[in-house]
Amino acid sequence: MTKSDTITWIRLSAVRLPLPVPVSDAKVLTGRQRPMTEVALLFADIATAEGHRGIGLTYSKRAGGPGQFAHARELAPALLGEDPSDIGRIWTKLVWAGASVGRSGLATQAVAAYDIALWDLKARRAGLPLAKLLGAHRDSVRCYNTSGGFLHAPVGELVENASAAVARGIGGVKIKVGHPDPREDLRRLTAVRERLGDGVPLMVDANQQWDRPTARRMGRALEEFGLVWIEEPLDAYDAAGHAELAAALDTPVATGEMLASVAEHRELMRLGAADVLQPDAPRIGGITPFLQLAALADLDHLQLAPHFAMEIHLHLAAAYPAEPWVEHFDWLEPLFEERLSIEDGRMLVPGRPGLGITLSEQAHAWTTEVFEAGVAP
């Protein structure tokens, strides 16, 4: 019997990434949240006795970063001595180690950094991009931009951002809606559509802003724009409301990014509440649960459009059987030495092993806390 490799060292890094300008969506304009000024990231770097390395990440917005770091730090000793190939078993071990605080939310989001690092390590060891290790269906994925479409941007800036995204080769544009005055939503969307023309795929995102009657009225008003989807028109946990809306509208309904477990997404699927499912691997606990969810979504013939973290989700989307979308956010780019390539509306899967990312000097400069366990390589 061949001796197994073992995990001998772990380093956790808490990173605070400042945003160039405060960002506002519908939840800010109605007082539910404050503008977003930074993203808190947790990186996990794992090394083995045979010299293999992998890096993973999870994140939080507005609050939760210190909690994720603390939980991951508490779990770190449980990884030492484990075979890094046993990813599913390790995921279960870590989740149950913290099960008293839940098997979703912050607890499993901390586990996600480890899980993603182990998948990165496995693909690097195989000399393959993660998408190829998982079994890619394509070498590029349709992409759309979100970071230029927030509600804090005046309509002129919104239009210029949309034009710049298309000029860069990005395939579609998503615009935030949910303004307290719905006429303003229609004005902004009309301006973007007139600038881009009918041929550019256009999506909108209400960020859970509307109640059911408002969502129905706005959904009907938006039909004329030929949208790819209407995202999060209702509270993320109103699966029944999303199902009713999806049945009533011709425009597809997309949701799922705020959910924190496979079980929560499964309820969406059970009720037919989403035409487009938008899971977020760091939020649901990593790549291991994402693959479970993707298999269920494929069985239900759902479209897939993973939320945020394109550096991870590009690989996962490339391995989904039906043609997916991946979300282009340039926010995390300063953290990495590499850049993802975009051509003809599609994001290209990099040929580098694993996720294909290396932390930049800027990432190290933004690091606020570090924890190490085991023997450094």
KEKE-3310 file (N, C-alpha, C; in steps of 0.2 Angstrom, whole numbers, plus 5000, padded with zeros to 4 digits):
npx = (5004:5003:5011:5002:5001:5002:4995:5004:5006:4998:4993:4984:4977:4971:4963:4960:4952:4951:4938:4938:4928:4914:4901:4884:4869:4851:4848:4855:4850:4838:4840:4843:4856:4873:4883:4895:4912:4923:4930:4931:4943:4947:4961:4967:4982:4989:5001:5009:5018:5024:5027:5018:5006:4992:4980:4966:4951:4939:4926:4919:4906:4905:4902:4908:4921:4931:4925:4925:4939:4942:4935:4940:4953:4952:4948:4959:4969:4963:4965:4979:4990:4981:4976:4978:4970:4958:4946:4932:4929:4937:4930:4918:4922:4927:4915:4907:4914:4912:4898:4890:4887:4881:4877:4879:4881:4892:4900:4902:4907:4919:4925:4925:4937:4947:4943:4942:4956:4961:4956:4962:4975:4975:4972:4984:4993:4991:4994:4985:4973:4960:4947:4949:4952:4940:4932:4930:4917:4919:4931:4930:4919:4903:4902:4897:4897:4896:4901:4901:4888:4881:4869:4874:4880:4879:4867:4874:4887:4884:4880:4892:4901:4894:4896:4910:4913:4908:4916:4928:4926:4918:4904:4890:4880:4875:4863:4860:4844:4829:4828:4821:4811:4803:4802:4814:4823:4818:4821:4835:4839:4833:4842:4854:4851:4848:4860:4868:4861:4850:4857:4866:4867:4857:4855:4846:4847:4839:4842:4835:4825:4811:4793:4781:4769:4775:4786:4779:4773:4785:4791:4783:4784:4797:4798:4799:4812:4819:4827:4840:4839:4830:4836:4836:4823:4815:4814:4828:4825:4812:4806:4794:4787:4796:4794:4781:4782:4791:4783:4774:4780:4788:4801:4816:4819:4831:4841:4849:4861:4863:4861:4866:4869:4868:4856:4847:4846:4841:4828:4823:4824:4815:4803:4803:4808:4818:4824:4836:4850:4860:4873:4885:4901:4911:4901:4893:4901:4911:4920:4917:4903:4897:4899:4890:4878:4878:4876:4863:4856:4858:4851:4839:4838:4842:4848:4864:4873:4885:4889:4899:4917:4925:4937:4937:4924:4924:4931:4922:4910:4914:4914:4901:4887:4877:4876:4883:4884:4897:4901:4908:4918:4929:4935:4943:4954:4967:4972:4979:4993:4990:4979:4963:4958:4948:4938:4929:4916:4918:4925:4941:4946:4960:4976:4985:4990:4978:4968:4975:4980:4990:4995:4997:5009:5002:4991:4998:5002:4989:4986:4980:4981:4988:4989:4998:4999:5007:5022:5032:5035)
npy = (4994:5011:5024:5038:5055:5069:5083:5096:5109:5125:5141:5155:5170:5185:5197:5214:5222:5237:5246:5256:5267:5270:5258:5256:5248:5243:5240:5249:5261:5261:5261:5249:5244:5249:5259:5249:5248:5240:5224:5209:5197:5179:5170:5153:5144:5129:5116:5101:5086:5081:5092:5098:5112:5122:5135:5143:5153:5163:5175:5190:5203:5219:5214:5201:5196:5195:5185:5174:5172:5168:5157:5148:5147:5141:5128:5124:5114:5102:5099:5095:5082:5075:5066:5075:5072:5067:5075:5076:5069:5077:5089:5086:5082:5095:5103:5096:5098:5111:5111:5115:5128:5129:5122:5130:5147:5158:5148:5137:5144:5148:5136:5134:5141:5132:5120:5124:5127:5114:5108:5116:5112:5099:5099:5106:5097:5087:5094:5101:5113:5118:5117:5107:5096:5094:5090:5098:5106:5115:5128:5141:5153:5162:5179:5192:5209:5216:5226:5239:5243:5249:5257:5269:5275:5289:5291:5294:5290:5277:5272:5275:5266:5254:5254:5253:5241:5232:5236:5231:5218:5210:5200:5203:5214:5219:5228:5237:5238:5243:5255:5268:5275:5269:5273:5279:5268:5263:5273:5273:5260:5261:5271:5264:5253:5259:5265:5253:5245:5232:5220:5217:5206:5209:5211:5213:5217:5217:5215:5210:5219:5221:5219:5206:5211:5223:5217:5209:5220:5227:5217:5215:5227:5227:5218:5222:5225:5214:5206:5195:5190:5193:5197:5192:5197:5197:5194:5184:5172:5170:5158:5153:5165:5168:5158:5159:5171:5168:5159:5168:5177:5181:5184:5176:5172:5174:5169:5165:5168:5173:5163:5150:5137:5120:5114:5125:5130:5119:5119:5130:5124:5114:5120:5126:5139:5146:5151:5153:5148:5154:5150:5153:5148:5150:5155:5144:5134:5130:5121:5107:5106:5114:5107:5096:5103:5108:5096:5093:5104:5103:5091:5096:5104:5117:5134:5140:5152:5157:5167:5181:5181:5177:5171:5159:5153:5153:5141:5132:5134:5131:5118:5114:5106:5112:5128:5141:5156:5168:5179:5195:5203:5216:5219:5210:5209:5216:5208:5197:5190:5187:5189:5186:5182:5189:5187:5190:5191:5181:5173:5166:5150:5149:5142:5138:5127:5121:5133:5144:5155:5167:5175:5193:5206:5217:5211:5205:5217:5222:5213:5209:5201:5185:5168:5153:5135:5120:5113:5124:5124)
npz = (5000:4996:5004:5011:5007:5018:5027:5032:5036:5038:5034:5038:5032:5035:5025:5021:5009:5001:4993:4978:4978:4989:4988:4983:4983:4981:4994:5002:4998:5004:5017:5023:5024:5026:5014:5005:5008:5009:5006:5016:5016:5018:5017:5014:5015:5011:5014:5011:5016:5005:4998:4991:4987:4990:4988:4995:4997:5006:5009:5015:5016:5023:5036:5047:5043:5054:5061:5053:5051:5065:5067:5057:5062:5074:5069:5062:5068:5066:5053:5051:5048:5040:5025:5010:4999:5003:5002:5003:5015:5024:5023:5028:5041:5046:5046:5055:5066:5070:5071:5081:5080:5069:5052:5041:5034:5043:5049:5040:5029:5033:5033:5019:5014:5017:5010:4997:4995:4996:4984:4975:4977:4974:4960:4956:4959:4950:4939:4932:4926:4937:4932:4921:4929:4936:4925:4912:4902:4893:4887:4889:4896:4895:4900:4911:4916:4932:4942:4937:4938:4949:4960:4966:4956:4945:4931:4919:4921:4923:4911:4903:4910:4906:4893:4892:4897:4888:4877:4882:4879:4886:4889:4893:4902:4919:4928:4942:4951:4960:4965:4976:4969:4956:4943:4941:4940:4928:4919:4920:4915:4903:4897:4897:4888:4876:4873:4872:4863:4856:4855:4865:4879:4893:4911:4926:4943:4958:4972:4982:4985:4982:4987:4985:4977:4971:4964:4954:4947:4943:4936:4925:4919:4915:4905:4892:4889:4886:4894:4901:4913:4929:4944:4961:4965:4976:4994:4999:5005:5002:4995:4990:4985:4974:4966:4962:4955:4945:4938:4933:4924:4908:4907:4914:4931:4943:4956:4973:4977:4990:4999:5010:5010:5003:5005:5007:4994:4988:4991:4984:4971:4973:4973:4961:4960:4954:4938:4934:4943:4956:4964:4977:4979:4990:5000:5002:5007:5000:4986:4987:4992:4982:4970:4973:4973:4960:4952:4956:4951:4937:4935:4936:4925:4925:4922:4926:4935:4943:4958:4960:4964:4953:4950:4956:4952:4938:4934:4940:4933:4920:4921:4921:4914:4905:4896:4905:4914:4920:4933:4930:4941:4945:4957:4965:4958:4961:4971:4965:4956:4943:4928:4922:4906:4893:4879:4865:4872:4882:4896:4898:4902:4912:4908:4918:4932:4944:4953:4947:4952:4961:4976:4977:4980:4984:4990:5001:5008:5012:5021:5037:5048:5053:5055:5059:5058:5062:5053:5044:5027)
capx = (5000:5007:5010:4998:5004:4999:4995:5009:5007:4993:4993:4978:4978:4965:4965:4955:4953:4947:4935:4939:4923:4909:4896:4877:4863:4845:4847:4858:4846:4832:4842:4844:4863:4877:4887:4901:4918:4929:4929:4936:4945:4951:4965:4970:4987:4990:5006:5010:5024:5028:5029:5012:5003:4986:4977:4959:4948:4932:4925:4913:4905:4902:4904:4909:4927:4935:4922:4927:4946:4942:4932:4945:4959:4950:4948:4965:4973:4960:4968:4986:4990:4976:4978:4974:4966:4952:4943:4925:4929:4939:4925:4913:4925:4927:4909:4904:4918:4909:4891:4885:4886:4877:4881:4878:4883:4899:4904:4904:4910:4926:4928:4926:4944:4951:4940:4945:4963:4962:4954:4968:4981:4974:4973:4991:4997:4989:4996:4979:4968:4954:4941:4950:4952:4933:4929:4927:4913:4921:4937:4928:4912:4900:4903:4894:4900:4892:4904:4900:4881:4878:4865:4877:4883:4874:4865:4879:4892:4882:4880:4899:4903:4892:4900:4917:4913:4907:4922:4933:4925:4913:4898:4884:4880:4870:4862:4856:4838:4827:4828:4814:4807:4804:4803:4821:4825:4816:4825:4842:4839:4832:4848:4859:4849:4848:4867:4871:4857:4847:4861:4870:4863:4857:4852:4845:4847:4835:4845:4829:4821:4804:4788:4778:4766:4780:4790:4775:4772:4791:4793:4779:4787:4804:4798:4800:4819:4822:4832:4842:4835:4828:4839:4834:4817:4811:4819:4831:4821:4805:4806:4787:4786:4800:4791:4775:4785:4794:4778:4770:4784:4792:4808:4818:4820:4838:4842:4852:4868:4863:4859:4872:4869:4865:4849:4843:4846:4837:4821:4822:4823:4809:4797:4803:4808:4823:4826:4844:4853:4866:4876:4892:4905:4913:4896:4889:4905:4917:4919:4913:4896:4895:4898:4883:4872:4878:4873:4856:4854:4859:4846:4833:4839:4843:4854:4869:4877:4888:4889:4905:4923:4926:4943:4935:4918:4926:4932:4916:4905:4916:4913:4894:4885:4873:4880:4882:4887:4901:4900:4914:4919:4936:4937:4948:4960:4973:4975:4983:4998:4988:4973:4959:4958:4942:4938:4922:4911:4919:4931:4945:4949:4968:4980:4989:4987:4974:4964:4979:4981:4996:4994:5001:5012:4997:4988:5002:5001:4983:4985:4979:4982:4991:4990:5001:4999:5011:5029:5032:5039)
capy = (5000:5017:5029:5044:5062:5072:5090:5097:5116:5129:5148:5159:5177:5190:5203:5219:5225:5243:5248:5263:5271:5267:5255:5256:5245:5245:5239:5255:5267:5261:5261:5242:5243:5255:5258:5245:5251:5235:5216:5206:5190:5174:5165:5148:5141:5123:5113:5094:5083:5079:5098:5101:5118:5124:5141:5144:5159:5165:5182:5193:5210:5224:5212:5194:5194:5192:5179:5168:5170:5165:5150:5144:5146:5136:5122:5122:5108:5096:5097:5093:5075:5072:5065:5081:5069:5065:5081:5076:5067:5082:5094:5083:5083:5101:5105:5094:5100:5117:5110:5118:5135:5128:5119:5135:5153:5159:5142:5133:5149:5147:5129:5135:5142:5126:5116:5127:5126:5107:5107:5119:5108:5092:5101:5108:5091:5084:5098:5103:5118:5115:5115:5101:5091:5092:5088:5104:5105:5121:5131:5148:5154:5168:5183:5198:5214:5219:5231:5245:5245:5250:5262:5275:5279:5293:5288:5295:5286:5270:5271:5274:5259:5248:5254:5251:5233:5229:5237:5227:5211:5207:5198:5206:5220:5219:5234:5237:5241:5243:5262:5269:5278:5264:5277:5280:5261:5262:5278:5271:5254:5263:5274:5258:5249:5263:5265:5246:5242:5226:5214:5215:5204:5214:5208:5218:5214:5221:5214:5208:5225:5222:5214:5202:5215:5227:5213:5208:5226:5229:5212:5216:5233:5226:5213:5225:5226:5207:5204:5188:5188:5198:5194:5193:5202:5196:5192:5178:5166:5169:5154:5153:5171:5168:5153:5162:5176:5164:5156:5173:5181:5178:5185:5172:5174:5172:5170:5160:5171:5175:5157:5148:5129:5116:5113:5131:5130:5113:5122:5134:5119:5110:5124:5129:5146:5150:5148:5153:5147:5158:5149:5156:5143:5152:5156:5138:5130:5128:5118:5101:5107:5117:5101:5093:5108:5109:5090:5094:5109:5100:5086:5100:5108:5124:5138:5142:5159:5158:5174:5184:5177:5174:5167:5152:5151:5152:5134:5128:5135:5128:5111:5113:5104:5117:5134:5145:5163:5169:5186:5198:5209:5218:5221:5206:5208:5218:5203:5192:5192:5185:5192:5182:5184:5189:5187:5189:5190:5175:5172:5160:5146:5149:5135:5137:5122:5123:5140:5148:5162:5168:5182:5198:5210:5221:5207:5205:5223:5223:5208:5212:5195:5179:5162:5147:5129:5115:5115:5128:5120)
capz = (5000:4995:5009:5009:5008:5024:5028:5038:5038:5036:5035:5037:5031:5035:5021:5020:5002:5001:4987:4976:4980:4992:4983:4985:4979:4984:5002:5005:4997:5008:5024:5026:5025:5024:5008:5006:5007:5008:5006:5020:5014:5022:5013:5017:5011:5014:5012:5013:5017:4999:4995:4987:4990:4988:4991:4995:5000:5007:5010:5018:5015:5028:5043:5047:5042:5060:5064:5048:5053:5071:5066:5053:5066:5079:5066:5059:5070:5064:5046:5052:5047:5035:5018:5007:4994:5006:5002:5005:5022:5028:5023:5033:5048:5048:5047:5061:5072:5072:5070:5086:5078:5063:5046:5036:5036:5044:5051:5034:5025:5035:5030:5012:5012:5017:5005:4990:4995:4995:4977:4971:4978:4970:4953:4955:4960:4944:4933:4927:4928:4941:4927:4918:4934:4937:4919:4909:4896:4888:4889:4891:4899:4894:4906:4911:4921:4938:4946:4935:4937:4955:4960:4967:4950:4941:4925:4914:4923:4922:4903:4901:4913:4902:4886:4893:4898:4881:4873:4884:4877:4891:4885:4895:4908:4924:4931:4949:4951:4966:4967:4979:4964:4951:4937:4940:4938:4921:4916:4920:4911:4896:4895:4895:4883:4871:4872:4870:4858:4858:4854:4871:4884:4899:4916:4932:4950:4963:4978:4987:4987:4981:4990:4979:4972:4967:4960:4949:4943:4939:4931:4919:4916:4912:4900:4885:4888:4884:4899:4902:4919:4934:4949:4968:4965:4982:4999:4997:5008:5000:4989:4987:4981:4968:4962:4959:4950:4939:4934:4930:4920:4903:4909:4919:4937:4945:4964:4976:4979:4997:5002:5013:5010:4997:5007:5005:4986:4986:4992:4978:4966:4974:4972:4954:4962:4950:4931:4934:4950:4957:4970:4978:4982:4997:5004:5004:5011:4996:4980:4988:4991:4975:4965:4974:4970:4952:4950:4957:4946:4931:4934:4935:4919:4927:4920:4931:4935:4950:4961:4963:4965:4946:4950:4957:4948:4931:4934:4941:4927:4914:4922:4921:4907:4901:4895:4910:4914:4926:4934:4930:4946:4945:4963:4968:4954:4964:4975:4962:4951:4936:4926:4918:4899:4891:4872:4862:4877:4886:4900:4896:4908:4912:4907:4924:4936:4950:4951:4943:4956:4966:4979:4975:4985:4987:4995:5008:5011:5015:5027:5044:5053:5051:5059:5056:5062:5059:5052:5038:5022)
cpx = (5004:5005:5007:5002:5000:5000:4999:5009:5001:4994:4987:4980:4972:4967:4959:4957:4948:4944:4937:4934:4917:4903:4889:4873:4857:4844:4850:4853:4839:4834:4843:4852:4867:4881:4893:4907:4924:4926:4934:4937:4949:4955:4968:4976:4989:4996:5006:5017:5028:5029:5024:5009:4997:4983:4970:4957:4941:4932:4919:4912:4902:4903:4905:4916:4931:4932:4925:4934:4946:4940:4937:4951:4958:4950:4954:4969:4970:4962:4975:4986:4985:4979:4974:4970:4959:4947:4936:4925:4932:4934:4919:4915:4925:4920:4906:4908:4915:4901:4887:4884:4882:4881:4879:4881:4890:4903:4907:4908:4918:4929:4929:4933:4948:4949:4943:4952:4965:4961:4960:4974:4981:4975:4980:4995:4996:4992:4991:4975:4962:4948:4942:4950:4945:4930:4926:4923:4915:4927:4936:4921:4910:4901:4900:4897:4894:4895:4903:4893:4877:4874:4868:4880:4878:4873:4871:4885:4890:4882:4888:4902:4901:4895:4907:4918:4912:4913:4928:4932:4921:4907:4891:4885:4874:4869:4858:4850:4835:4827:4821:4809:4808:4804:4810:4825:4824:4820:4833:4843:4838:4838:4853:4857:4849:4856:4870:4868:4854:4851:4865:4866:4863:4853:4851:4845:4844:4837:4840:4825:4814:4799:4785:4774:4770:4784:4786:4774:4779:4793:4789:4782:4793:4804:4800:4808:4822:4828:4834:4839:4834:4831:4837:4828:4814:4817:4822:4828:4814:4804:4799:4785:4790:4797:4785:4777:4787:4789:4774:4774:4787:4799:4811:4820:4827:4838:4846:4859:4868:4862:4866:4873:4866:4857:4844:4841:4841:4829:4819:4820:4817:4803:4797:4804:4814:4824:4833:4846:4859:4870:4883:4896:4908:4907:4892:4894:4911:4915:4915:4906:4893:4894:4892:4878:4872:4875:4865:4853:4854:4853:4839:4833:4839:4849:4858:4873:4880:4889:4897:4911:4924:4932:4942:4929:4919:4927:4926:4911:4907:4915:4905:4891:4882:4877:4879:4884:4891:4901:4907:4914:4927:4939:4943:4954:4967:4976:4979:4988:4995:4981:4969:4958:4950:4942:4931:4917:4912:4925:4934:4947:4957:4971:4984:4986:4983:4970:4968:4980:4987:4995:4999:5005:5007:4993:4991:5002:4995:4981:4985:4981:4984:4991:4993:5000:5003:5018:5029:5037:5045)
cpy = (5006:5022:5035:5050:5065:5080:5092:5105:5120:5136:5151:5166:5180:5196:5208:5223:5231:5244:5255:5269:5267:5264:5254:5252:5247:5245:5246:5261:5267:5260:5254:5241:5249:5254:5253:5248:5246:5228:5213:5199:5186:5170:5159:5145:5135:5119:5106:5092:5082:5086:5101:5107:5119:5131:5141:5151:5159:5172:5184:5201:5214:5221:5204:5192:5191:5186:5173:5167:5166:5158:5145:5143:5141:5129:5119:5116:5102:5094:5094:5085:5071:5071:5071:5078:5068:5071:5081:5074:5073:5088:5092:5084:5090:5104:5103:5096:5107:5117:5114:5125:5135:5125:5123:5141:5154:5153:5138:5138:5149:5141:5130:5136:5136:5121:5118:5126:5119:5105:5110:5115:5102:5094:5103:5102:5087:5088:5100:5109:5115:5113:5108:5095:5089:5089:5093:5102:5110:5124:5138:5148:5161:5172:5189:5202:5216:5225:5238:5248:5246:5256:5269:5279:5283:5290:5289:5291:5278:5268:5270:5268:5253:5248:5251:5244:5230:5230:5233:5219:5207:5206:5201:5211:5219:5226:5233:5241:5241:5250:5264:5272:5273:5267:5278:5273:5261:5267:5276:5265:5256:5267:5269:5255:5253:5264:5258:5243:5235:5220:5212:5212:5208:5210:5214:5214:5219:5220:5214:5214:5225:5217:5211:5207:5220:5223:5211:5214:5227:5223:5213:5222:5232:5221:5215:5225:5219:5205:5197:5186:5194:5194:5196:5199:5202:5194:5185:5172:5165:5165:5153:5159:5171:5163:5155:5167:5173:5161:5162:5177:5177:5178:5180:5175:5170:5173:5164:5162:5171:5168:5153:5140:5126:5115:5119:5131:5124:5115:5126:5129:5115:5114:5127:5137:5150:5147:5148:5153:5150:5156:5152:5151:5144:5152:5149:5133:5127:5124:5111:5102:5110:5112:5097:5097:5108:5102:5090:5099:5106:5095:5090:5105:5115:5128:5139:5148:5160:5165:5175:5179:5173:5169:5160:5149:5150:5144:5130:5128:5132:5120:5109:5111:5109:5124:5139:5152:5163:5177:5189:5204:5210:5219:5217:5206:5210:5213:5198:5194:5191:5189:5187:5186:5184:5191:5186:5187:5184:5176:5166:5157:5146:5142:5133:5131:5125:5129:5144:5155:5162:5175:5187:5202:5214:5217:5206:5211:5225:5217:5211:5207:5189:5174:5156:5141:5124:5117:5118:5124:5124)
cpz = (5000:5001:5007:5011:5014:5024:5034:5040:5035:5038:5033:5037:5031:5031:5020:5013:5002:4994:4985:4978:4984:4987:4987:4980:4983:4991:5005:5004:5001:5015:5027:5028:5023:5018:5010:5004:5007:5008:5011:5017:5018:5017:5017:5013:5015:5010:5014:5013:5011:4995:4991:4991:4987:4991:4990:4998:5001:5008:5013:5016:5021:5035:5042:5046:5048:5062:5059:5050:5060:5071:5062:5058:5071:5075:5063:5061:5068:5057:5046:5052:5043:5029:5014:5001:4996:5007:5005:5013:5026:5028:5028:5040:5050:5050:5053:5067:5074:5071:5075:5085:5071:5057:5040:5038:5038:5045:5044:5029:5027:5033:5023:5010:5012:5011:4998:4989:4993:4987:4973:4972:4974:4963:4951:4955:4953:4938:4929:4930:4932:4936:4924:4923:4935:4931:4915:4903:4891:4891:4890:4892:4897:4901:4905:4917:4926:4941:4943:4935:4943:4955:4963:4961:4946:4934:4919:4915:4922:4915:4901:4904:4908:4896:4887:4894:4892:4877:4875:4882:4881:4887:4886:4901:4912:4927:4937:4948:4958:4969:4971:4974:4958:4944:4936:4938:4930:4917:4915:4915:4904:4893:4893:4889:4876:4868:4869:4864:4860:4858:4860:4876:4890:4904:4921:4938:4955:4970:4984:4989:4987:4986:4984:4974:4968:4962:4953:4944:4939:4934:4925:4915:4912:4906:4893:4884:4886:4888:4899:4908:4924:4940:4956:4968:4972:4988:4997:4999:5006:4993:4986:4982:4974:4963:4958:4954:4944:4935:4930:4924:4914:4904:4915:4925:4940:4953:4966:4979:4987:5002:5004:5014:5004:4999:5006:4998:4984:4986:4986:4972:4967:4972:4965:4955:4958:4943:4931:4942:4951:4963:4971:4982:4989:5002:5006:5006:5006:4990:4981:4988:4985:4970:4966:4972:4963:4949:4950:4952:4939:4930:4933:4929:4920:4924:4927:4930:4942:4952:4963:4962:4958:4946:4952:4953:4941:4930:4935:4936:4921:4915:4922:4914:4903:4901:4900:4909:4920:4926:4934:4936:4946:4952:4966:4964:4957:4969:4972:4957:4944:4935:4922:4911:4897:4883:4869:4867:4882:4890:4899:4902:4907:4911:4913:4928:4942:4948:4947:4946:4960:4969:4977:4981:4988:4992:5002:5011:5014:5020:5034:5050:5050:5056:5056:5061:5058:5058:5045:5033:5020)
residu = (MET:THR:LYS:SER:ASP:THR:ILE:THR:TRP:ILE:ARG:LEU:SER:ALA:VAL:ARG:LEU:PRO:LEU:PRO:VAL:PRO:VAL:SER:ASP:ALA:LYS:VAL:LEU:THR:GLY:ARG:GLN:ARG:PRO:MET:THR:GLU:VAL:ALA:LEU:LEU:PHE:ALA:ASP:ILE:ALA:THR:ALA:GLU:GLY:HIS:ARG:GLY:ILE:GLY:LEU:THR:TYR:SER:LYS:ARG:ALA:GLY:GLY:PRO:GLY:GLN:PHE:ALA:HIS:ALA:ARG:GLU:LEU:ALA:PRO:ALA:LEU:LEU:GLY:GLU:ASP:PRO:SER:ASP:ILE:GLY:ARG:ILE:TRP:THR:LYS:LEU:VAL:TRP:ALA:GLY:ALA:SER:VAL:GLY:ARG:SER:GLY:LEU:ALA:THR:GLN:ALA:VAL:ALA:ALA:TYR:ASP:ILE:ALA:LEU:TRP:ASP:LEU:LYS:ALA:ARG:ARG:ALA:GLY:LEU:PRO:LEU:ALA:LYS:LEU:LEU:GLY:ALA:HIS:ARG:ASP:SER:VAL:ARG:CYS:TYR:ASN:THR:SER:GLY:GLY:PHE:LEU:HIS:ALA:PRO:VAL:GLY:GLU:LEU:VAL:GLU:ASN:ALA:SER:ALA:ALA:VAL:ALA:ARG:GLY:ILE:GLY:GLY:VAL:LYS:ILE:LYS:VAL:GLY:HIS:PRO:ASP:PRO:ARG:GLU:ASP:LEU:ARG:ARG:LEU:THR:ALA:VAL:ARG:GLU:ARG:LEU:GLY:ASP:GLY:VAL:PRO:LEU:MET:VAL:ASP:ALA:ASN:GLN:GLN:TRP:ASP:ARG:PRO:THR:ALA:ARG:ARG:MET:GLY:ARG:ALA:LEU:GLU:GLU:PHE:GLY:LEU:VAL:TRP:ILE:GLU:GLU:PRO:LEU:ASP:ALA:TYR:ASP:ALA:ALA:GLY:HIS:ALA:GLU:LEU:ALA:ALA:ALA:LEU:ASP:THR:PRO:VAL:ALA:THR:GLY:GLU:MET:LEU:ALA:SER:VAL:ALA:GLU:HIS:ARG:GLU:LEU:MET:ARG:LEU:GLY:ALA:ALA:ASP:VAL:LEU:GLN:PRO:ASP:ALA:PRO:ARG:ILE:GLY:GLY:ILE:THR:PRO:PHE:LEU:GLN:LEU:ALA:ALA:LEU:ALA:ASP:LEU:ASP:HIS:LEU:GLN:LEU:ALA:PRO:HIS:PHE:ALA:MET:GLU:ILE:HIS:LEU:HIS:LEU:ALA:ALA:ALA:TYR:PRO:ALA:GLU:PRO:TRP:VAL:GLU:HIS:PHE:ASP:TRP:LEU:GLU:PRO:LEU:PHE:GLU:GLU:ARG:LEU:SER:ILE:GLU:ASP:GLY:ARG:MET:LEU:VAL:PRO:GLY:ARG:PRO:GLY:LEU:GLY:ILE:THR:LEU:SER:GLU:GLN:ALA:HIS:ALA:TRP:THR:THR:GLU:VAL:PHE:GLU:ALA:GLY:VAL:ALA:PRO)
# end
